[in-house]
Amino acid sequence: MQVSFTQAEIEAITRPLRTLGSTPEVIRGIASLGTAAPGDLSFLGNAKYRAAVGTTRASLVLVPADFGGLPAQGQVLMFVDNPSVALARLCSRLEQALWPKPAPGIHPSALVSPGAQVAASATVGPLCIVEAGAVVGERVHLEARAFIGRGTRVGDDSWFMPGVSVLAECTLGRRVRLQPGVVVGSDGFGYEMVGGRHEKVPQVGTVVIGDDVEIGANSTIDRSRFERTSIGEGTKIDNLVQVGHNVIIGRHCLICGQVGIAGSCTLGDYVVIGGQCGLAGHLTVGSGAMIAAQSGVKDDIPPKTTVWGTPSLPILLEQKLTVLRHRLPELFKRVDALERLPR
C-alpha cells in the first residue's frame, strides 16, 4: 500500500475541529498506535488505547475532540468528532487511488446479450455475462466473471467484484457493493415430504435490494418462494451470511459474519446481529434490537431489546445465568457433601 498525504491534504479530508503540533513528515502509511513509525498516521478509535497516544511514534494521530494530551516533538494531533470516521474518509480517498475503475466499456471476452441494456458509462469486465432483459445502470462496475441474470436490474454506481452472481429477475438499487463470490437470487431452501421423498417446492419469487447496501464475500441471498426477499436501504452484511427465502430485512441493519437467517423472518430497521447467530424461521425482530454473537434465536424479539445465548434470553438474565453456570461444579460438591451427612 503506497500512501502519500501532506498535513494540509489530511486536514482538507478529515476537517478537524483543531490541530496541535507540526511534523516535517509526509504521511506514507497507516498503522496502529503500537506499531506506527515516523511517517505513519494513526488514530484513537477506542478509549482503552488512550495511554498509547503518549508513546506512539506516529507522525500524525487522529484523536477525539475531548482528548486532553499534547503532541510529542515532530508530531501532529488532529482533534475530530470521530477518529474512526475521519480515518474511513481518508481511506476512501486512498481506495479510489489504489483500485480505480477502468474506463467504461465492455471487455472483448464478456458476453452481453443483444437484449440487455448496458449504460455507456458502465464497465463490464473480462468473462462477464449479462443476459437478455438485464439492465445495467450508469457507472456500474462489473469485475471479472460477474454474472447478471435475465431481467435483472442493477442500479447506478453499483460495484460487483469478481465472481458475483445475480440471478434472474432480481432488482438492486444504487451504489450496491457486492464482494467476491456473493450470490443473489439462488433458490430458497424449500421441500415437502411426498410419498417418502423430498419434493422440491419451486421458488418463483425475487430479491429486491435497496440503495447503499453492501454484502460481504461468499454471502448468499435466496430468492423467495413467492413475492420477494428484501434487504433495506443502507444495510451492511458481512462475509458468509445466509439469508433465507422471503426474509425481509429493514434499513441500516448490521449483520455480522456466519449469521444464518431462516426463511420468512422479518427484521426491523437498525437491527444488529453478532457473528455466528442463527435465527429460526418465521420470526419477527423489532427495530433497534441487538442479538449478541453466537446466539440461537427461536422466539420473536421486541424492538430495542438486547438478547444473548442459546436459546436467546434478555442479555442481563443470560449474563447472570452465565455467572451461575461457572459456580455449578462447586454447588454440586456442596450438595453431595450435604447428602452424605447422617440424617
MARMAR-828003 format. One record per residue: chain; z, y, x of N, C-alpha, C in turn; residue in three letters; residue number from 1. Coordinates in steps of 0.05 Angstrom, whole numbers. Layout:
<nodes>
  chain    n_up  n_north  n_east   ca_up  ca_north  ca_east    c_up  c_north  c_east  res    n
      A       Z        Y       X       Z         Y        X       Z        Y       X  ALA  NUM
...
</nodes>
This chain:
<nodes>
  chain    n_up  n_north  n_east   ca_up  ca_north  ca_east    c_up  c_north  c_east  res    n
      A       0      -24      17       0         0        0       0       25      18  MET    1
      A     -20       41      16     -22        66       31     -15       89      13  GLN    2
      A       5      105      22      14       128        7      13      152      24  VAL    3
      A       6      174      13       6       200       28      10      223       8  SER    4
      A      35      232       7      42       254      -11      58      275       5  PHE    5
      A      51      300       1      68       322       12      90      328      -7  THR    6
      A     110      342       2     132       350      -15     122      366     -39  GLN    7
      A     103      384     -34      92       400      -56      78      383     -77  ALA    8
      A      63      363     -68      49       346      -87      69      330    -104  GLU    9
      A      91      321     -92     111       306     -107     124      324    -127  ILE   10
      A     130      348    -119     142       367     -138     124      373    -162  GLU   11
      A      98      375    -156      79       380     -178      78      357    -198  ALA   12
      A      82      332    -188      81       309     -206     107      304    -220  ILE   13
      A     130      306    -206     155       299     -218     169      323    -231  THR   14
      A     162      347    -224     173       372     -237     203      372    -236  ARG   15
      A     215      372    -212     245       371     -210     258      396    -222  PRO   16
      A     283      393    -231     298       416     -240     306      434    -217  LEU   17
      A     311      423    -194     317       438     -170     313      420    -146  ARG   18
      A     310      432    -123     306       416      -98     324      427     -76  THR   19
      A     336      409     -61     353       417      -38     342      403     -13  LEU   20
      A     341      419       9     333       408       35     304      410      40  GLY   21
      A     296      401      63     267       401       70     262      378      90  SER   22
      A     237      370      91     230       349      110     203      355     122  THR   23
      A     200      349     148     173       352      160     155      329     155  PRO   24
      A     166      307     143     151       283      139     132      285     115  GLU   25
      A     108      273     119      91       266       96     101      239      85  VAL   26
      A     103      237      59     113       212       47      92      191      49  ILE   27
      A      98      169      63      79       148       68      86      122      55  ARG   28
      A     109      120      42     117        95       29     139      100       8  GLY   29
      A     144       79      -8     165        80      -28     183       56     -22  ILE   30
      A     209       60     -21     227        38      -14     254       42     -28  ALA   31
      A     270       21     -28     297        23      -39     314       39     -21  SER   32
      A     337       49     -31     355        65      -15     364       51      10  LEU   33
      A     369       25       8     379        10       31     359        4      52  GLY   34
      A     334        2      45     313        -6       65     295       17      74  THR   35
      A     298       40      62     280        62       67     282       72      96  ALA   36
      A     260       82     106     259        93      133     248      121     131  ALA   37
      A     249      137     153     237       164      152     207      162     144  PRO   38
      A     199      179     126     172       178      115     171      164      88  GLY   39
      A     193      152      79     194       138       54     207      156      32  ASP   40
      A     199      151       8     211       163      -16     228      141     -29  LEU   41
      A     252      148     -39     269       130      -53     280      144     -78  SER   42
      A     296      130     -94     307       142     -118     333      129    -126  PHE   43
      A     349      144    -140     375       134     -150     371      128    -180  LEU   44
      A     364      103    -186     359        96     -214     383       82    -227  GLY   45
      A     403       75    -212     426        61     -223     451       73    -209  ASN   46
      A     471       80    -226     494        94     -215     510       78    -195  ALA   47
      A     508       51    -196     523        35     -177     514       37    -148  LYS   48
      A     490       49    -145     479        53     -118     484       82    -108  TYR   49
      A     501       97    -122     504       125     -116     513      130     -87  ARG   50
      A     531      113     -77     540       117      -50     518      113     -29  ALA   51
      A     498       97     -36     477        91      -17     459      116     -11  ALA   52
      A     460      136     -29     445       160      -23     455      174       2  VAL   53
      A     481      173       7     492       186       31     485      172      57  GLY   54
      A     475      147      56     469       133       81     439      126      83  THR   55
      A     424      131      63     395       124       64     381      141      85  THR   56
      A     360      129      97     344       143      117     319      154     104  ARG   57
      A     316      151      78     293       162       64     289      192      68  ALA   58
      A     265      200      71     260       229       75     262      245      49  SER   59
      A     257      231      26     258       245        0     270      226     -20  LEU   60
      A     290      236     -35     304       219      -54     304      234     -81  VAL   61
      A     295      219    -102     297       229     -129     325      222    -140  LEU   62
      A     340      242    -149     367       238     -159     370      250    -186  VAL   63
      A     390      240    -202     394       252     -229     405      280    -227  PRO   64
      A     402      295    -249     410       323     -249     439      327    -242  ALA   65
      A     457      308    -249     485       312     -244     495      301    -217  ASP   66
      A     477      294    -200     485       284     -173     498      306    -157  PHE   67
      A     521      300    -144     536       321     -131     533      322    -101  GLY   68
      A     517      305     -89     515       304      -60     496      325     -49  GLY   69
      A     495      325     -22     477       343       -7     458      327      10  LEU   70
      A     435      337      16     416       322       33     425      321      62  PRO   71
      A     416      300      76     421       299      104     400      317     119  ALA   72
      A     404      319     145     385       335      161     357      323     158  GLN   73
      A     337      339     153     309       330      150     304      314     125  GLY   74
      A     320      317     105     318       302       80     316      321      56  GLN   75
      A     302      312      35     300       327       11     312      312     -12  VAL   76
      A     328      325     -29     338       314      -54     324      329     -76  LEU   77
      A     310      315     -94     298       327     -117     313      318    -142  MET   78
      A     324      337    -156     341       332     -180     323      332    -205  PHE   79
      A     323      309    -218     305       306     -242     321      295    -265  VAL   80
      A     310      296    -289     324       286     -312     329      256    -310  ASP   81
      A     308      242    -301     309       212     -300     294      203    -275  ASN   82
      A     308      196    -254     294       188     -229     274      165    -233  PRO   83
      A     281      146    -250     262       123     -254     236      132    -267  SER   84
      A     239      150    -287     215       161     -300     198      178    -280  VAL   85
      A     212      194    -264     198       210     -244     182      193    -225  ALA   86
      A     195      171    -216     182       152     -197     158      139    -211  LEU   87
      A     161      132    -237     139       120     -251     115      138    -253  ALA   88
      A     120      164    -256      97       183     -257      83      185    -230  ARG   89
      A      99      184    -209      88       184     -182      71      158    -178  LEU   90
      A      82      136    -186      68       110     -183      43      109    -200  CYS   91
      A      43      122    -223      19       123     -239      -4      137    -224  SER   92
      A       3      159    -210     -17       172     -194     -27      154    -172  ARG   93
      A      -8      139    -160     -15       121     -138     -32       98    -149  LEU   94
      A     -26       88    -172     -41        66     -184     -70       74    -188  GLU   95
      A     -75       98    -197    -102       108     -201    -118      108    -175  GLN   96
      A    -104      113    -153    -118       113     -127    -122       85    -116  ALA   97
      A    -103       67    -121    -104        40     -110    -124       23    -125  LEU   98
      A    -125       26    -152    -142         9     -168    -160       26    -186  TRP   99
      A    -177       41    -174    -195        58     -191    -214       41    -207  PRO  100
      A    -220       50    -231    -240        35     -247    -268       39    -235  LYS  101
      A    -284       18    -234    -311        22     -224    -328       39    -243  PRO  102
      A    -351       46    -234    -369        62     -250    -376       47    -276  ALA  103
      A    -380       61    -298    -388        48     -323    -413       32    -320  PRO  104
      A    -415       11    -337    -439        -6     -336    -432      -35    -339  GLY  105
      A    -452      -51    -342    -449       -80     -346    -459      -95    -322  ILE  106
      A    -441     -111    -310    -448      -126     -286    -471     -146    -292  HIS  107
      A    -489     -150    -273    -511      -168     -278    -503     -196    -287  PRO  108
      A    -480     -206    -278    -472      -233     -285    -458     -235    -312  SER  109
      A    -452     -212    -325    -439      -212     -351    -459     -220    -373  ALA  110
      A    -449     -232    -394    -465      -240     -417    -456     -223    -441  LEU  111
      A    -473     -204    -450    -467      -187     -473    -487     -193    -494  VAL  112
      A    -478     -201    -517    -496      -207     -539    -511     -182    -548  SER  113
      A    -536     -186    -555    -551      -163     -566    -538     -151    -591  PRO  114
      A    -522     -167    -605    -509      -158     -629    -482     -144    -624  GLY  115
      A    -474     -142    -599    -449      -128     -592    -454      -98    -587  ALA  116
      A    -433      -82    -591    -435       -54     -585    -416      -47    -562  GLN  117
      A    -427      -39    -540    -411       -32     -516    -416       -3    -510  VAL  118
      A    -395       13    -510    -398        42     -504    -410       46    -476  ALA  119
      A    -426       67    -474    -438        72     -448    -418       79    -426  ALA  120
      A    -394       88    -434    -374        95     -414    -356       71    -407  SER  121
      A    -361       48    -419    -345        24     -414    -354        9    -389  ALA  122
      A    -337       -7    -377    -343       -24     -354    -340      -53    -362  THR  123
      A    -360      -69    -358    -359       -97     -364    -364     -112    -337  VAL  124
      A    -343     -125    -327    -343      -136     -301    -357     -162    -298  GLY  125
      A    -356     -174    -274    -370      -199     -269    -361     -222    -287  PRO  126
      A    -381     -237    -297    -376      -261     -312    -362     -257    -339  LEU  127
      A    -361     -232    -348    -350      -227     -375    -369     -237    -396  CYS  128
      A    -358     -242    -420    -374      -250     -443    -365     -232    -466  ILE  129
      A    -384     -220    -479    -379      -204     -503    -397     -215    -525  VAL  130
      A    -385     -226    -546    -401      -240     -566    -411     -221    -588  GLU  131
      A    -428     -232    -605    -442      -217     -626    -421     -204    -645  ALA  132
      A    -427     -179    -653    -410      -165     -671    -386     -152    -659  GLY  133
      A    -380     -157    -633    -358      -144     -620    -364     -115    -615  ALA  134
      A    -343      -99    -615    -345       -70     -609    -326      -63    -587  VAL  135
      A    -337      -53    -565    -321       -46     -541    -322      -15    -539  VAL  136
      A    -299       -2    -541    -298        27     -543    -302       42    -517  GLY  137
      A    -299       68    -519    -303        86     -497    -284       81    -474  GLU  138
      A    -294       81    -450    -278        79     -425    -262       53    -423  ARG  139
      A    -269       33    -439    -256         7     -436    -263       -6    -410  VAL  140
      A    -245      -20    -397    -250       -33     -372    -244      -63    -376  HIS  141
      A    -265      -79    -375    -262      -108     -376    -266     -119    -347  LEU  142
      A    -245     -129    -336    -247      -141     -309    -259     -169    -310  GLU  143
      A    -263     -181    -287    -278      -206     -285    -268     -227    -304  ALA  144
      A    -287     -241    -317    -282      -264     -334    -268     -258    -360  ARG  145
      A    -267     -233    -368    -256      -226     -394    -275     -237    -416  ALA  146
      A    -263     -247    -437    -278      -257     -460    -271     -242    -485  PHE  147
      A    -291     -231    -498    -287      -216     -523    -303     -231    -545  ILE  148
      A    -288     -241    -564    -300      -259     -584    -315     -244    -606  GLY  149
      A    -328     -259    -622    -345      -250     -643    -329     -232    -662  ARG  150
      A    -340     -208    -667    -329      -190     -687    -303     -176    -678  GLY  151
      A    -295     -179    -654    -270      -166     -644    -276     -137    -637  THR  152
      A    -256     -120    -642    -258       -91     -637    -237      -84    -616  ARG  153
      A    -246      -71    -595    -229       -62     -573    -229      -32    -572  VAL  154
      A    -205      -20    -575    -203         9     -576    -207       24    -550  GLY  155
      A    -212       50    -552    -218        66     -529    -196       64    -507  ASP  156
      A    -205       66    -482    -187        68     -458    -170       43    -454  ASP  157
      A    -177       20    -466    -162        -5     -461    -171      -17    -434  SER  158
      A    -153      -34    -423    -158       -45     -397    -150      -75    -398  TRP  159
      A    -170      -92    -395    -164      -121     -396    -169     -132    -368  PHE  160
      A    -149     -145    -357    -150      -155     -329    -163     -183    -328  MET  161
      A    -167     -194    -304    -183      -218     -302    -173     -241    -319  PRO  162
      A    -191     -255    -331    -184      -279     -346    -172     -275    -373  GLY  163
      A    -173     -251    -384    -164      -246     -411    -183     -257    -431  VAL  164
      A    -172     -269    -452    -189      -279     -474    -179     -267    -501  SER  165
      A    -197     -253    -514    -191      -243     -541    -211     -256    -559  VAL  166
      A    -202     -273    -576    -219      -290     -592    -229     -275    -617  LEU  167
      A    -243     -289    -634    -259      -277     -656    -242     -261    -676  ALA  168
      A    -254     -239    -685    -244      -223     -708    -216     -211    -703  GLU  169
      A    -210     -204    -679    -184      -190     -673    -190     -160    -671  CYS  170
      A    -169     -144    -675    -171      -115     -673    -150     -104    -654  THR  171
      A    -158      -91    -634    -140       -79     -614    -143      -49    -613  LEU  172
      A    -121      -35    -612    -121        -6     -613    -129        7    -586  GLY  173
      A    -123       32    -584    -129        47     -560    -108       43    -538  ARG  174
      A    -117       44    -513    -100        43     -490     -84       17    -489  ARG  175
      A     -95       -4    -499     -82       -30     -497     -87      -42    -469  VAL  176
      A     -66      -52    -457     -68       -64     -430     -60      -93    -431  ARG  177
      A     -78     -111    -424     -73      -139     -423     -74     -149    -394  LEU  178
      A     -53     -161    -385     -51      -171     -358     -66     -198    -355  GLN  179
      A     -71     -207    -331     -87      -231     -327     -77     -255    -343  PRO  180
      A     -96     -269    -355     -90      -294     -370     -80     -291    -398  GLY  181
      A     -78     -267    -408     -69      -263     -436     -90     -275    -455  VAL  182
      A     -79     -289    -476     -96      -300     -497     -88     -287    -523  VAL  183
      A    -106     -275    -537    -101      -263     -563    -120     -277    -583  VAL  184
      A    -108     -287    -605    -124      -299     -626    -128     -329    -624  GLY  185
      A    -112     -342    -607    -113      -371     -607    -101     -382    -633  SER  186
      A    -108     -406    -640     -98      -417     -666     -68     -418    -667  ASP  187
      A     -57     -411    -690     -29      -415     -695     -23     -445    -696  GLY  188
      A       3     -452    -692      11      -480     -690      19     -489    -718  PHE  189
      A      -1     -501    -732       4      -509     -760      -7     -536    -766  GLY  190
      A      11     -554    -776       2      -581     -783      18     -591    -807  TYR  191
      A       7     -608    -823      20      -621     -845      18     -651    -842  GLU  192
      A      40     -665    -848      40      -694     -846      27     -706    -871  MET  193
      A       4     -719    -867     -11      -731     -889     -17     -760    -881  VAL  194
      A      -6     -779    -897     -12      -807     -892      -3     -816    -864  GLY  195
      A      19     -806    -854      29      -814     -828      15     -801    -805  GLY  196
      A      -2     -781    -810     -16      -767     -788     -12     -737    -791  ARG  197
      A     -13     -723    -768     -11      -694     -768     -39     -683    -774  HIS  198
      A     -41     -670    -797     -67      -659     -805     -67     -629    -799  GLU  199
      A     -87     -619    -784     -87      -591     -776     -91     -573    -800  LYS  200
      A     -75     -551    -801     -78      -530     -821     -95     -509    -809  VAL  201
      A    -118     -503    -820    -136      -482     -809    -121     -455    -807  PRO  202
      A    -126     -441    -785    -114      -415     -780    -137     -394    -783  GLN  203
      A    -139     -382    -806    -163      -366     -812    -157     -337    -814  VAL  204
      A    -133     -329    -805    -126      -300     -805    -135     -286    -779  GLY  205
      A    -121     -265    -772    -129      -249     -749    -105     -239    -734  THR  206
      A    -110     -224    -713     -89      -210     -698     -96     -180    -697  VAL  207
      A     -76     -163    -703     -80      -134     -701     -59     -123    -682  VAL  208
      A     -69     -109    -661     -52       -98     -641     -55      -67    -641  ILE  209
      A     -32      -53    -642     -32       -24     -644     -38      -10    -617  GLY  210
      A     -39       16    -618     -44        33     -595     -21       29    -574  ASP  211
      A     -28       32    -549      -9        33     -527       8        8    -524  ASP  212
      A      -2      -14    -532      12       -40     -529       5      -51    -501  VAL  213
      A      24      -62    -487      19       -76     -462      30     -105    -464  GLU  214
      A      14     -124    -455      22      -152     -457      19     -165    -429  ILE  215
      A      40     -178    -420      42      -189     -393      27     -215    -389  GLY  216
      A      24     -222    -363       7      -244     -355      14     -270    -369  ALA  217
      A      -7     -284    -378      -5      -311     -390      12     -312    -415  ASN  218
      A      14     -289    -429      26      -289     -455       5     -296    -476  SER  219
      A      14     -306    -499      -5      -315     -520       4     -304    -547  THR  220
      A     -16     -293    -561     -11      -282     -588     -28     -298    -607  ILE  221
      A     -16     -315    -624     -31      -333     -641     -42     -318    -666  ASP  222
      A     -66     -326    -674     -77      -315     -699     -61     -327    -722  ARG  223
      A     -62     -313    -744     -46      -321     -768     -60     -343    -783  SER  224
      A     -44     -357    -799     -55      -377     -817     -72     -362    -838  ARG  225
      A     -62     -339    -847     -77      -322     -866     -66     -294    -861  PHE  226
      A     -79     -273    -871     -72      -246     -866     -73     -240    -836  GLU  227
      A     -49     -233    -823     -51      -224     -796     -25     -229    -780  ARG  228
      A     -28     -232    -755      -6      -229     -735      -8     -201    -725  THR  229
      A      14     -186    -723      12      -157     -718      33     -149    -697  SER  230
      A      23     -132    -678      41      -120     -658      39      -90    -660  ILE  231
      A      61      -77    -664      61       -48     -670      57      -31    -646  GLY  232
      A      50       -6    -651      45        14     -631      67       16    -610  GLU  233
      A      59       17    -585      78        22     -563      95       -2    -554  GLY  234
      A      92      -25    -567     108       -48     -559      99      -59    -532  THR  235
      A     118      -68    -516     113       -78     -490     123     -107    -488  LYS  236
      A     106     -125    -481     112      -154     -479     108     -163    -451  ILE  237
      A     128     -178    -441     129      -187     -413     112     -212    -410  ASP  238
      A     113     -224    -386      98      -248     -380     108     -272    -395  ASN  239
      A      90     -292    -400      97      -318     -410     112     -317    -437  LEU  240
      A     103     -300    -454     115      -297     -481      97     -310    -501  VAL  241
      A     108     -325    -520      93      -338     -542     100     -324    -568  GLN  242
      A      80     -313    -581      83      -300     -607      68     -318    -627  VAL  243
      A      82     -329    -646      70      -348     -665      54     -335    -687  GLY  244
      A      42     -352    -704      25      -342     -725      40     -327    -746  HIS  245
      A      28     -306    -757      39      -289     -778      64     -274    -770  ASN  246
      A      69     -272    -744      92      -256     -735      85     -227    -738  VAL  247
      A     103     -211    -747     100      -182     -749     120     -169    -730  ILE  248
      A     110     -155    -710     128      -141     -691     124     -111    -695  ILE  249
      A     146      -96    -697     145       -68     -702     137      -51    -678  GLY  250
      A     142      -25    -680     134        -6     -660     155       -4    -638  ARG  251
      A     145       -1    -613     162         5     -590     184      -16    -585  HIS  252
      A     177      -41    -589     195       -63     -582     192      -70    -553  CYS  253
      A     212      -82    -541     212       -93     -514     218     -123    -516  LEU  254
      A     199     -140    -506     203      -169     -508     200     -180    -480  ILE  255
      A     221     -191    -468     222      -199     -440     210     -227    -437  CYS  256
      A     207     -235    -411     193      -259     -404     204     -285    -416  GLY  257
      A     186     -303    -422     192      -330     -432     205     -330    -460  GLN  258
      A     202     -309    -475     211      -309     -503     191     -325    -520  VAL  259
      A     202     -339    -539     185      -353     -559     193     -344    -587  GLY  260
      A     173     -334    -602     178      -325     -629     162     -343    -648  ILE  261
      A     176     -358    -664     163      -377     -682     150     -363    -705  ALA  262
      A     132     -377    -719     115      -365     -740     130     -351    -762  GLY  263
      A     118     -330    -772     126      -315     -796     153     -300    -792  SER  264
      A     161     -294    -767     183      -276     -762     174     -247    -765  CYS  265
      A     193     -231    -773     187      -202     -776     208     -187    -759  THR  266
      A     198     -171    -740     215      -154     -723     211     -125    -731  LEU  267
      A     233     -110    -734     230       -82     -740     222      -66    -715  GLY  268
      A     226      -40    -716     219       -22     -694     242      -22    -673  ASP  269
      A     235      -18    -648     254       -14     -626     273      -38    -623  TYR  270
      A     263      -61    -628     278       -86     -623     275      -93    -593  VAL  271
      A     297     -102    -581     297      -111     -553     305     -140    -552  VAL  272
      A     288     -157    -539     295      -186     -536     295     -193    -507  ILE  273
      A     318     -203    -497     321      -210     -469     306     -236    -463  GLY  274
      A     304     -242    -437     288      -264     -427     298     -291    -438  GLY  275
      A     279     -309    -442     284      -337     -450     298     -340    -477  GLN  276
      A     294     -321    -494     305      -324     -521     285     -340    -538  CYS  277
      A     296     -354    -558     280      -368     -577     287     -360    -606  GLY  278
      A     267     -354    -622     272      -346     -650     260     -367    -668  LEU  279
      A     276     -378    -686     265      -397     -706     247     -383    -726  ALA  280
      A     231     -398    -740     211      -386     -758     223     -372    -782  GLY  281
      A     208     -353    -793     214      -340     -818     239     -323    -817  HIS  282
      A     246     -312    -794     270      -295     -792     262     -266    -793  LEU  283
      A     282     -249    -800     278      -220     -800     298     -209    -780  THR  284
      A     288     -193    -761     305      -179     -742     303     -149    -748  VAL  285
      A     325     -137    -755     324      -109     -763     318      -90    -740  GLY  286
      A     309      -66    -748     302       -45     -728     326      -39    -710  SER  287
      A     321      -36    -685     342       -28     -666     360      -51    -657  GLY  288
      A     355      -75    -667     372       -98     -658     366     -105    -630  ALA  289
      A     386     -118    -616     383      -127     -589     392     -156    -587  MET  290
      A     376     -172    -573     383      -201     -570     386     -206    -540  ILE  291
      A     409     -214    -532     415      -218     -503     400     -243    -493  ALA  292
      A     396     -244    -467     380      -264     -454     390     -292    -461  ALA  293
      A     371     -311    -463     376      -340     -468     390     -345    -494  GLN  294
      A     387     -328    -513     399      -333     -540     380     -350    -556  SER  295
      A     392     -366    -574     377      -381     -594     383     -371    -621  GLY  296
      A     363     -359    -634     368      -345     -660     358     -362    -683  VAL  297
      A     376     -368    -702     369      -384     -725     374     -369    -751  LYS  298
      A     386     -346    -750     392      -330     -774     381     -302    -772  ASP  299
      A     377     -289    -794     369      -261     -794     389     -244    -779  ASP  300
      A     379     -222    -767     396      -203     -752     394     -176    -765  ILE  301
      A     416     -164    -773     415      -138     -786     407     -116    -766  PRO  302
      A     397      -94    -776     389       -72     -758     413      -63    -740  PRO  303
      A     406      -54    -716     424       -42     -697     448      -61    -690  LYS  304
      A     442      -87    -690     462      -107     -683     455     -120    -656  THR  305
      A     475     -125    -640     470      -140     -615     482     -168    -617  THR  306
      A     466     -188    -610     475      -215     -612     470     -229    -585  VAL  307
      A     484     -252    -582     482      -267     -557     490     -296    -562  TRP  308
      A     479     -314    -547     488      -342     -548     470     -360    -564  GLY  309
      A     476     -386    -564     461      -406     -579     481     -424    -593  THR  310
      A     482     -423    -620     467      -404     -637     478     -376    -633  PRO  311
      A     461     -356    -637     469      -328     -631     491     -319    -650  SER  312
      A     509     -303    -638     532      -292     -653     534     -262    -645  LEU  313
      A     548     -246    -661     553      -218     -652     564     -219    -624  PRO  314
      A     555     -201    -607     560      -203     -578     589     -202    -571  ILE  315
      A     605     -186    -585     634      -185     -578     647     -212    -584  LEU  316
      A     640     -225    -606     651      -251     -612     643     -271    -592  LEU  317
      A     617     -271    -584     607      -290     -564     621     -286    -537  GLU  318
      A     626     -261    -530     640      -256     -505     668     -267    -505  GLN  319
      A     682     -264    -528     709      -276     -530     708     -306    -528  LYS  320
      A     688     -318    -542     686      -347     -541     679     -357    -512  LEU  321
      A     663     -341    -498     657      -349     -470     682     -349    -453  THR  322
      A     699     -329    -456     724      -329     -441     741     -353    -449  VAL  323
      A     743     -359    -475     759      -382     -483     748     -409    -474  LEU  324
      A     721     -411    -472     710      -436     -463     718     -442    -434  ARG  325
      A     720     -422    -418     729      -426     -390     758     -436    -389  HIS  326
      A     774     -431    -410     802      -439     -410     806     -466    -423  ARG  327
      A     785     -478    -433     788      -504     -447     798     -526    -430  LEU  328
      A     789     -530    -405     800      -552     -389     830     -550    -385  PRO  329
      A     840     -526    -379     869      -523     -376     883     -528    -403  GLU  330
      A     871     -519    -425     883      -523     -451     886     -553    -458  LEU  331
      A     865     -568    -452     866      -597     -457     887     -610    -440  PHE  332
      A     890     -601    -415     911      -613     -398     939     -608    -411  LYS  333
      A     943     -584    -421     969      -578     -433     973     -594    -458  ARG  334
      A     952     -598    -475     954      -614     -499     961     -643    -491  VAL  335
      A     946     -654    -471     952      -681     -462     981     -684    -453  ASP  336
      A     991     -664    -438    1018      -665     -429    1038     -665    -452  ALA  337
      A    1032     -649    -472    1050      -648     -496    1050     -674    -511  LEU  338
      A    1026     -687    -512    1024      -712     -527    1039     -735    -513  GLU  339
      A    1043     -733    -486    1057      -753     -471    1087     -750    -473  ARG  340
      A    1097     -728    -482    1126      -724     -485    1137     -743    -505  LEU  341
      A    1161     -753    -501    1174      -771     -521    1178     -756    -547  PRO  342
      A    1175     -771    -569    1178      -759     -595    1204     -768    -608  ARG  343
</nodes>
